[in-house]
């Protein structure tokens, strides 16, 4: 299939390459809206 769509995540547009196993899902599921900064590391207690 290999079709590319531009999906808006609330802040910017993200390219999403749709493959055959993505059929039946919504495009927004593949555009993350939040960035993970990580859990506390050294010295963060």
CHARMM-style PDB file with segment names, atoms N, HN, CA, C and O in Angstrom:
ATOM      1  N   UNK     1       0.842  -1.178   0.000  1.00  0.00      PROA
ATOM      2  CA  UNK     1       0.000   0.000   0.000  1.00  0.00      PROA
ATOM      3  C   UNK     1       0.890   1.245   0.000  1.00  0.00      PROA
ATOM      4  O   UNK     1       0.872   1.994  -0.977  1.00  0.00      PROA
ATOM      5  N   UNK     2       1.659   1.492   1.049  1.00  0.00      PROA
ATOM      6  HN  UNK     2       1.674   0.883   1.843  1.00  0.00      PROA
ATOM      7  CA  UNK     2       2.682   2.545   1.128  1.00  0.00      PROA
ATOM      8  C   UNK     2       2.213   3.907   0.610  1.00  0.00      PROA
ATOM      9  O   UNK     2       2.725   4.404  -0.393  1.00  0.00      PROA
ATOM     10  N   UNK     3       1.244   4.503   1.293  1.00  0.00      PROA
ATOM     11  HN  UNK     3       0.827   4.100   2.108  1.00  0.00      PROA
ATOM     12  CA  UNK     3       0.742   5.834   0.970  1.00  0.00      PROA
ATOM     13  C   UNK     3       1.121   6.757   2.126  1.00  0.00      PROA
ATOM     14  O   UNK     3       1.000   6.373   3.289  1.00  0.00      PROA
ATOM     15  N   UNK     4       1.579   7.972   1.816  1.00  0.00      PROA
ATOM     16  HN  UNK     4       1.677   8.284   0.871  1.00  0.00      PROA
ATOM     17  CA  UNK     4       1.999   8.919   2.843  1.00  0.00      PROA
ATOM     18  C   UNK     4       0.947  10.006   3.025  1.00  0.00      PROA
ATOM     19  O   UNK     4       0.477  10.597   2.052  1.00  0.00      PROA
ATOM     20  N   UNK     5       0.581  10.265   4.279  1.00  0.00      PROA
ATOM     21  HN  UNK     5       0.963   9.785   5.069  1.00  0.00      PROA
ATOM     22  CA  UNK     5      -0.347  11.332   4.627  1.00  0.00      PROA
ATOM     23  C   UNK     5       0.343  12.277   5.590  1.00  0.00      PROA
ATOM     24  O   UNK     5       1.245  11.878   6.327  1.00  0.00      PROA
ATOM     25  N   UNK     6      -0.087  13.540   5.583  1.00  0.00      PROA
ATOM     26  HN  UNK     6      -0.820  13.864   4.984  1.00  0.00      PROA
ATOM     27  CA  UNK     6       0.362  14.509   6.569  1.00  0.00      PROA
ATOM     28  C   UNK     6      -0.745  14.627   7.620  1.00  0.00      PROA
ATOM     29  O   UNK     6      -1.869  15.012   7.300  1.00  0.00      PROA
ATOM     30  N   UNK     7      -0.424  14.294   8.879  1.00  0.00      PROA
ATOM     31  HN  UNK     7       0.489  13.981   9.139  1.00  0.00      PROA
ATOM     32  CA  UNK     7      -1.405  14.301   9.960  1.00  0.00      PROA
ATOM     33  C   UNK     7      -1.028  15.385  10.950  1.00  0.00      PROA
ATOM     34  O   UNK     7       0.126  15.476  11.367  1.00  0.00      PROA
ATOM     35  N   UNK     8      -2.001  16.212  11.331  1.00  0.00      PROA
ATOM     36  HN  UNK     8      -2.939  16.139  10.992  1.00  0.00      PROA
ATOM     37  CA  UNK     8      -1.752  17.293  12.285  1.00  0.00      PROA
ATOM     38  C   UNK     8      -1.959  16.774  13.695  1.00  0.00      PROA
ATOM     39  O   UNK     8      -2.994  16.178  13.993  1.00  0.00      PROA
ATOM     40  N   UNK     9      -0.975  16.996  14.571  1.00  0.00      PROA
ATOM     41  HN  UNK     9      -0.134  17.480  14.329  1.00  0.00      PROA
ATOM     42  CA  UNK     9      -1.063  16.481  15.937  1.00  0.00      PROA
ATOM     43  C   UNK     9      -1.417  17.575  16.945  1.00  0.00      PROA
ATOM     44  O   UNK     9      -1.312  17.364  18.153  1.00  0.00      PROA
ATOM     45  N   UNK    10      -1.833  18.730  16.458  1.00  0.00      PROA
ATOM     46  HN  UNK    10      -1.918  18.902  15.476  1.00  0.00      PROA
ATOM     47  CA  UNK    10      -2.183  19.838  17.339  1.00  0.00      PROA
ATOM     48  C   UNK    10      -1.131  20.917  17.347  1.00  0.00      PROA
ATOM     49  O   UNK    10      -1.403  22.045  17.758  1.00  0.00      PROA
ATOM     50  N   UNK    11       0.070  20.593  16.899  1.00  0.00      PROA
ATOM     51  HN  UNK    11       0.291  19.676  16.565  1.00  0.00      PROA
ATOM     52  CA  UNK    11       1.153  21.561  16.884  1.00  0.00      PROA
ATOM     53  C   UNK    11       1.831  21.634  15.527  1.00  0.00      PROA
ATOM     54  O   UNK    11       2.180  22.718  15.060  1.00  0.00      PROA
ATOM     55  N   UNK    12       2.015  20.489  14.897  1.00  0.00      PROA
ATOM     56  HN  UNK    12       1.731  19.608  15.277  1.00  0.00      PROA
ATOM     57  CA  UNK    12       2.690  20.457  13.599  1.00  0.00      PROA
ATOM     58  C   UNK    12       2.161  19.292  12.777  1.00  0.00      PROA
ATOM     59  O   UNK    12       1.460  18.423  13.296  1.00  0.00      PROA
ATOM     60  N   UNK    13       2.497  19.280  11.503  1.00  0.00      PROA
ATOM     61  HN  UNK    13       3.066  19.987  11.082  1.00  0.00      PROA
ATOM     62  CA  UNK    13       2.098  18.175  10.639  1.00  0.00      PROA
ATOM     63  C   UNK    13       3.211  17.124  10.629  1.00  0.00      PROA
ATOM     64  O   UNK    13       4.395  17.450  10.542  1.00  0.00      PROA
ATOM     65  N   UNK    14       2.801  15.861  10.720  1.00  0.00      PROA
ATOM     66  HN  UNK    14       1.839  15.596  10.791  1.00  0.00      PROA
ATOM     67  CA  UNK    14       3.742  14.753  10.762  1.00  0.00      PROA
ATOM     68  C   UNK    14       3.431  13.814   9.616  1.00  0.00      PROA
ATOM     69  O   UNK    14       2.269  13.489   9.370  1.00  0.00      PROA
ATOM     70  N   UNK    15       4.477  13.370   8.904  1.00  0.00      PROA
ATOM     71  HN  UNK    15       5.420  13.634   9.104  1.00  0.00      PROA
ATOM     72  CA  UNK    15       4.284  12.411   7.823  1.00  0.00      PROA
ATOM     73  C   UNK    15       4.000  11.035   8.408  1.00  0.00      PROA
ATOM     74  O   UNK    15       4.725  10.560   9.282  1.00  0.00      PROA
ATOM     75  N   UNK    16       2.936  10.397   7.917  1.00  0.00      PROA
ATOM     76  HN  UNK    16       2.347  10.782   7.207  1.00  0.00      PROA
ATOM     77  CA  UNK    16       2.581   9.052   8.351  1.00  0.00      PROA
ATOM     78  C   UNK    16       2.543   8.175   7.111  1.00  0.00      PROA
ATOM     79  O   UNK    16       1.758   8.415   6.193  1.00  0.00      PROA
ATOM     80  N   UNK    17       3.399   7.154   7.090  1.00  0.00      PROA
ATOM     81  HN  UNK    17       4.037   6.960   7.835  1.00  0.00      PROA
ATOM     82  CA  UNK    17       3.431   6.199   5.991  1.00  0.00      PROA
ATOM     83  C   UNK    17       2.491   5.054   6.339  1.00  0.00      PROA
ATOM     84  O   UNK    17       2.723   4.322   7.301  1.00  0.00      PROA
ATOM     85  N   UNK    18       1.429   4.901   5.556  1.00  0.00      PROA
ATOM     86  HN  UNK    18       1.239   5.495   4.774  1.00  0.00      PROA
ATOM     87  CA  UNK    18       0.410   3.887   5.829  1.00  0.00      PROA
ATOM     88  C   UNK    18       0.793   2.589   5.137  1.00  0.00      PROA
ATOM     89  O   UNK    18       0.997   2.546   3.924  1.00  0.00      PROA
ATOM     90  N   UNK    19       0.886   1.531   5.938  1.00  0.00      PROA
ATOM     91  HN  UNK    19       0.720   1.566   6.924  1.00  0.00      PROA
ATOM     92  CA  UNK    19       1.163   0.206   5.399  1.00  0.00      PROA
ATOM     93  C   UNK    19      -0.105  -0.646   5.527  1.00  0.00      PROA
ATOM     94  O   UNK    19      -1.108  -0.194   6.079  1.00  0.00      PROA
ATOM     95  N   UNK    20      -0.054  -1.852   5.025  1.00  0.00      PROA
ATOM     96  HN  UNK    20       0.761  -2.220   4.577  1.00  0.00      PROA
ATOM     97  CA  UNK    20      -1.252  -2.692   4.984  1.00  0.00      PROA
ATOM     98  C   UNK    20      -1.762  -3.063   6.369  1.00  0.00      PROA
ATOM     99  O   UNK    20      -2.969  -3.231   6.543  1.00  0.00      PROA
ATOM    100  N   UNK    21      -0.886  -3.197   7.358  1.00  0.00      PROA
ATOM    101  HN  UNK    21       0.095  -3.060   7.217  1.00  0.00      PROA
ATOM    102  CA  UNK    21      -1.350  -3.572   8.693  1.00  0.00      PROA
ATOM    103  C   UNK    21      -1.952  -2.392   9.453  1.00  0.00      PROA
ATOM    104  O   UNK    21      -2.485  -2.585  10.546  1.00  0.00      PROA
ATOM    105  N   UNK    22      -1.885  -1.174   8.906  1.00  0.00      PROA
ATOM    106  HN  UNK    22      -1.452  -1.018   8.018  1.00  0.00      PROA
ATOM    107  CA  UNK    22      -2.494  -0.006   9.533  1.00  0.00      PROA
ATOM    108  C   UNK    22      -3.937   0.204   9.068  1.00  0.00      PROA
ATOM    109  O   UNK    22      -4.645   1.046   9.623  1.00  0.00      PROA
ATOM    110  N   UNK    23      -4.374  -0.536   8.076  1.00  0.00      PROA
ATOM    111  HN  UNK    23      -3.800  -1.219   7.625  1.00  0.00      PROA
ATOM    112  CA  UNK    23      -5.719  -0.368   7.538  1.00  0.00      PROA
ATOM    113  C   UNK    23      -6.736  -0.720   8.615  1.00  0.00      PROA
ATOM    114  O   UNK    23      -6.615  -1.748   9.281  1.00  0.00      PROA
ATOM    115  N   UNK    24      -7.731   0.133   8.780  1.00  0.00      PROA
ATOM    116  HN  UNK    24      -7.829   0.968   8.239  1.00  0.00      PROA
ATOM    117  CA  UNK    24      -8.750  -0.073   9.806  1.00  0.00      PROA
ATOM    118  C   UNK    24      -8.516   0.769  11.040  1.00  0.00      PROA
ATOM    119  O   UNK    24      -9.396   0.853  11.896  1.00  0.00      PROA
ATOM    120  N   UNK    25      -7.350   1.400  11.161  1.00  0.00      PROA
ATOM    121  HN  UNK    25      -6.635   1.332  10.465  1.00  0.00      PROA
ATOM    122  CA  UNK    25      -7.050   2.285  12.281  1.00  0.00      PROA
ATOM    123  C   UNK    25      -7.263   3.731  11.847  1.00  0.00      PROA
ATOM    124  O   UNK    25      -7.335   4.026  10.653  1.00  0.00      PROA
ATOM    125  N   UNK    26      -7.363   4.623  12.816  1.00  0.00      PROA
ATOM    126  HN  UNK    26      -7.305   4.383  13.785  1.00  0.00      PROA
ATOM    127  CA  UNK    26      -7.467   6.047  12.518  1.00  0.00      PROA
ATOM    128  C   UNK    26      -6.062   6.619  12.380  1.00  0.00      PROA
ATOM    129  O   UNK    26      -5.140   6.170  13.060  1.00  0.00      PROA
ATOM    130  N   UNK    27      -5.894   7.606  11.505  1.00  0.00      PROA
ATOM    131  HN  UNK    27      -6.644   7.971  10.953  1.00  0.00      PROA
ATOM    132  CA  UNK    27      -4.562   8.164  11.251  1.00  0.00      PROA
ATOM    133  C   UNK    27      -3.985   8.851  12.482  1.00  0.00      PROA
ATOM    134  O   UNK    27      -2.767   8.876  12.656  1.00  0.00      PROA
ATOM    135  N   UNK    28      -4.830   9.405  13.330  1.00  0.00      PROA
ATOM    136  HN  UNK    28      -5.820   9.385  13.188  1.00  0.00      PROA
ATOM    137  CA  UNK    28      -4.354  10.090  14.525  1.00  0.00      PROA
ATOM    138  C   UNK    28      -3.661   9.172  15.519  1.00  0.00      PROA
ATOM    139  O   UNK    28      -2.932   9.649  16.389  1.00  0.00      PROA
ATOM    140  N   UNK    29      -3.870   7.870  15.411  1.00  0.00      PROA
ATOM    141  HN  UNK    29      -4.462   7.482  14.704  1.00  0.00      PROA
ATOM    142  CA  UNK    29      -3.214   6.930  16.314  1.00  0.00      PROA
ATOM    143  C   UNK    29      -1.713   6.875  16.068  1.00  0.00      PROA
ATOM    144  O   UNK    29      -0.960   6.445  16.942  1.00  0.00      PROA
ATOM    145  N   UNK    30      -1.275   7.299  14.903  1.00  0.00      PROA
ATOM    146  HN  UNK    30      -1.887   7.648  14.193  1.00  0.00      PROA
ATOM    147  CA  UNK    30       0.134   7.190  14.529  1.00  0.00      PROA
ATOM    148  C   UNK    30       0.844   8.541  14.570  1.00  0.00      PROA
ATOM    149  O   UNK    30       1.995   8.641  14.145  1.00  0.00      PROA
ATOM    150  N   UNK    31       0.176   9.583  15.075  1.00  0.00      PROA
ATOM    151  HN  UNK    31      -0.759   9.501  15.420  1.00  0.00      PROA
ATOM    152  CA  UNK    31       0.777  10.903  15.233  1.00  0.00      PROA
ATOM    153  C   UNK    31       0.786  11.235  16.721  1.00  0.00      PROA
ATOM    154  O   UNK    31      -0.214  11.738  17.232  1.00  0.00      PROA
ATOM    155  N   UNK    32       1.875  10.974  17.430  1.00  0.00      PROA
ATOM    156  HN  UNK    32       2.688  10.565  17.015  1.00  0.00      PROA
ATOM    157  CA  UNK    32       1.902  11.229  18.877  1.00  0.00      PROA
ATOM    158  C   UNK    32       1.740  12.716  19.180  1.00  0.00      PROA
ATOM    159  O   UNK    32       2.308  13.568  18.497  1.00  0.00      PROA
ATOM    160  N   UNK    33       0.959  13.011  20.210  1.00  0.00      PROA
ATOM    161  HN  UNK    33       0.497  12.319  20.765  1.00  0.00      PROA
ATOM    162  CA  UNK    33       0.683  14.403  20.568  1.00  0.00      PROA
ATOM    163  C   UNK    33       1.529  14.877  21.737  1.00  0.00      PROA
ATOM    164  O   UNK    33       1.631  16.080  21.975  1.00  0.00      PROA
ATOM    165  N   UNK    34       2.137  13.952  22.472  1.00  0.00      PROA
ATOM    166  HN  UNK    34       2.054  12.975  22.279  1.00  0.00      PROA
ATOM    167  CA  UNK    34       2.926  14.327  23.644  1.00  0.00      PROA
ATOM    168  C   UNK    34       4.349  13.816  23.495  1.00  0.00      PROA
ATOM    169  O   UNK    34       4.585  12.748  22.931  1.00  0.00      PROA
ATOM    170  N   UNK    35       5.293  14.593  24.009  1.00  0.00      PROA
ATOM    171  HN  UNK    35       5.102  15.461  24.468  1.00  0.00      PROA
ATOM    172  CA  UNK    35       6.692  14.179  23.960  1.00  0.00      PROA
ATOM    173  C   UNK    35       7.097  13.649  25.330  1.00  0.00      PROA
ATOM    174  O   UNK    35       6.788  14.263  26.352  1.00  0.00      PROA
ATOM    175  N   UNK    36       7.777  12.530  25.354  1.00  0.00      PROA
ATOM    176  HN  UNK    36       8.028  12.031  24.524  1.00  0.00      PROA
ATOM    177  CA  UNK    36       8.203  11.908  26.598  1.00  0.00      PROA
ATOM    178  C   UNK    36       9.580  12.442  26.956  1.00  0.00      PROA
ATOM    179  O   UNK    36      10.538  12.242  26.210  1.00  0.00      PROA
ATOM    180  N   UNK    37       9.684  13.116  28.088  1.00  0.00      PROA
ATOM    181  HN  UNK    37       8.906  13.279  28.695  1.00  0.00      PROA
ATOM    182  CA  UNK    37      10.951  13.702  28.525  1.00  0.00      PROA
ATOM    183  C   UNK    37      11.750  12.747  29.396  1.00  0.00      PROA
ATOM    184  O   UNK    37      12.904  13.031  29.715  1.00  0.00      PROA
ATOM    185  N   UNK    38      11.178  11.645  29.782  1.00  0.00      PROA
ATOM    186  HN  UNK    38      10.240  11.413  29.523  1.00  0.00      PROA
ATOM    187  CA  UNK    38      11.876  10.662  30.604  1.00  0.00      PROA
ATOM    188  C   UNK    38      11.540  10.809  32.070  1.00  0.00      PROA
ATOM    189  O   UNK    38      11.102  11.867  32.524  1.00  0.00      PROA
ATOM    190  N   UNK    39      11.747   9.754  32.787  1.00  0.00      PROA
ATOM    191  HN  UNK    39      12.103   8.895  32.418  1.00  0.00      PROA
ATOM    192  CA  UNK    39      11.538   9.768  34.225  1.00  0.00      PROA
ATOM    193  C   UNK    39      12.784  10.339  34.894  1.00  0.00      PROA
ATOM    194  O   UNK    39      13.798  10.582  34.240  1.00  0.00      PROA
ATOM    195  N   UNK    40      12.695  10.546  36.184  1.00  0.00      PROA
ATOM    196  HN  UNK    40      11.871  10.349  36.715  1.00  0.00      PROA
ATOM    197  CA  UNK    40      13.805  11.136  36.924  1.00  0.00      PROA
ATOM    198  C   UNK    40      15.085  10.333  36.789  1.00  0.00      PROA
ATOM    199  O   UNK    40      15.066   9.104  36.859  1.00  0.00      PROA
ATOM    200  N   UNK    41      16.173  11.012  36.599  1.00  0.00      PROA
ATOM    201  HN  UNK    41      16.189  12.010  36.542  1.00  0.00      PROA
ATOM    202  CA  UNK    41      17.463  10.356  36.458  1.00  0.00      PROA
ATOM    203  C   UNK    41      18.294  10.536  37.723  1.00  0.00      PROA
ATOM    204  O   UNK    41      17.752  10.591  38.827  1.00  0.00      PROA
ATOM    205  N   UNK    42      19.601  10.625  37.557  1.00  0.00      PROA
ATOM    206  HN  UNK    42      20.041  10.581  36.660  1.00  0.00      PROA
ATOM    207  CA  UNK    42      20.488  10.797  38.710  1.00  0.00      PROA
ATOM    208  C   UNK    42      20.249  12.165  39.353  1.00  0.00      PROA
ATOM    209  O   UNK    42      20.137  13.182  38.669  1.00  0.00      PROA
ATOM    210  N   UNK    43      20.174  12.159  40.672  1.00  0.00      PROA
ATOM    211  HN  UNK    43      20.264  11.332  41.227  1.00  0.00      PROA
ATOM    212  CA  UNK    43      20.041  13.408  41.409  1.00  0.00      PROA
ATOM    213  C   UNK    43      18.637  13.971  41.456  1.00  0.00      PROA
ATOM    214  O   UNK    43      18.448  15.057  42.004  1.00  0.00      PROA
ATOM    215  N   UNK    44      17.664  13.305  40.922  1.00  0.00      PROA
ATOM    216  HN  UNK    44      17.818  12.422  40.477  1.00  0.00      PROA
ATOM    217  CA  UNK    44      16.288  13.815  40.958  1.00  0.00      PROA
ATOM    218  C   UNK    44      15.482  13.007  41.960  1.00  0.00      PROA
ATOM    219  O   UNK    44      14.638  12.199  41.571  1.00  0.00      PROA
ATOM    220  N   UNK    45      15.728  13.214  43.225  1.00  0.00      PROA
ATOM    221  HN  UNK    45      16.413  13.870  43.541  1.00  0.00      PROA
ATOM    222  CA  UNK    45      14.983  12.502  44.270  1.00  0.00      PROA
ATOM    223  C   UNK    45      14.327  13.476  45.190  1.00  0.00      PROA
ATOM    224  OT1 UNK    45      13.652  13.073  46.137  1.00  0.00      PROA
TER     225      UNK     45
END
